[in-house]
């Protein structure tokens, strides 16, 4: 690894020799932390052990795990947090490695089936005329033309198609409606092609959602999605527990019943089997489902659904519950009675049976390791059972099944230790290392901690927080993220601030996340008010983002059903949930939020935390020990000096305030 990543190594020579500079930064330089990480990962592959590596922004961690993975000669799965990170790996890093290191390297990207076009559905829809409106007709024509040219069938190529396109839902290759090898389009199928490429690949790039969907399928003996592999690298590994909890849990929603009825209707019509009797059955599923889910309280939010609450709900609404289950069973029976049983209808019947099973589990089971809860969100009602602790599942299904699992992220340690992540994920044996930062944080970032703030629970906090935000925005000339731990706090502060500043102020929820981010990047002096989804996975390098303001320490809401159940489980085990769960979670979230600011060696800016508990409470020390060594101040005058005269960020000679 030293020959590649070391001073004057092959990587540096590639830069000097010149190549497509869009693949790797043109100002590449030897980075000791990158070399150390590459050696740690290489050793894990060679010695067949697990490794946990915290590597901050600027380390170059992608190449530091990709190259050892290639050198291992093993089939390795690379799991990233998002589909956009998958694309980045495949379109930027992989071509560079194929050009300079491994010309014969075979790489496949795997995504969930709903990302791909179903050729059979496309052909059926063209024949049946089930489209509505000129806009949908126009989009369908564009998709049909694209289908003749695309090699992958991946909807990511359809830049004109909105995220919430109803048309795509009628054309995607979801397993629910797939007839597999019986399909006339099986060989040219885009999903079949994806699986064939993966079977031949050395590296398979997936996202965490697909990885854990596959692991959960294997647990239930329902086959698998991914081909055989011998090692895994998790990038953004801090997200593993949440994603694993989703896929090892159970969930139904009113949307699943609506989709079942819609797909049944559509399939019956396409197969010319839509008799009045059968269409009445699917309509009954719709009606019974709507009636049943309307019985849940109308308020939005997540709420516990404990055993006694579920029993009381059933006692009061047994008729509606039984009617819903019966409408599913009746449809399955009617399908089974048909003389001809097309594979499409057999799959619909199987989905109906699985929904009945899930319904029964969520209301009538009482598994000790599950927390039962429901959520109302906009027009959706979701009933869920989530594992309270996924550590034993991951220990048995992942860390004991594979001899090499690499975890990396910029946020894995709390107070310099890996205890929290090891405990939550069930990692008993692994080498770990927190790599030194590549950035000069004391000079590049100033952390402002105002002293004269009311407690965050005080009625006077919002007004004082608004004053501080306005003063900070004046100093930074906008160019800021204001991050909040709840929508209500975000909306309240947004209303208090927006009329007091002259900068363009954007609010999460007024446009899709990707559109808001693009607007922020392209609007001079913009300010974005946002919540959880902007705390991580957002990259705005340069002066456009020069300030990140956090209103309060990001503790998870204690009344959240999953948080409450995990706290209760630790208490019952005689442990301290605040120290072992709530503080570490908040520390990692704060590290993620603050991590939005410094993305390159030329970035400079101000971080502000308006929550005085960091300074007053004993646990504040853990937060400060876990953050990079920023300059620290309690005075706005120091912020002004750091930013330079008139708030000109990046002014030569501006000095960091001394830590106090």
Protein Blocks (a to p, Z undefined) as FASTA:
>chain_A
ZZmmmghiaklmmmmnopafklpcfkbccdfklmmmmmmmmmmmmnopaddddddehklp
mmmmmmmmmmnopacddddfbfklmmmmmmmmmmmmmmmmmmmbccdddddfklpccfkl
mmmmmmnopagcjklmmmmmmmmmmmmmpmnlpaklmmmbcfklmklmmmmccfklpghj
mlmklmmpmklmmmmmmmmpmbdcddfklmmmmmmmmmnonapfbdcdfbdcdehkllmm
mmmmmmmmccddfklmmmmmmmmmmmmmmnopacfklmmmmmmmmmmmmmmmmmpcfbgc
dddddfklmmmmmmmmmmmmmmmmmmmmmmmmmmmmpmbacfklmmmmmmmmmmmmmmmm
mmmgccfkbccddddehjbccdddddfblklmmmmmmmmmpcbdcdddfblbgghiaklm
mmmnopabdcddddddfbdfklmpccdddfbbccfkbmklmmmmmmmmmmmmmmnngoia
cddfbfklmmmmmmmmmmmpcbdcddehiacfklmmmmmmmpghiacdddfklmgopace
hjklgcdcdfbdcddcfklmklmmmmmmmmmnopafklmmmmmmmmmmmmmmmmmmmmcf
kbgcddddfbfklmmpmklmmmmmmpccddddfbfklmmmmnoghhighiahiacdddZZ
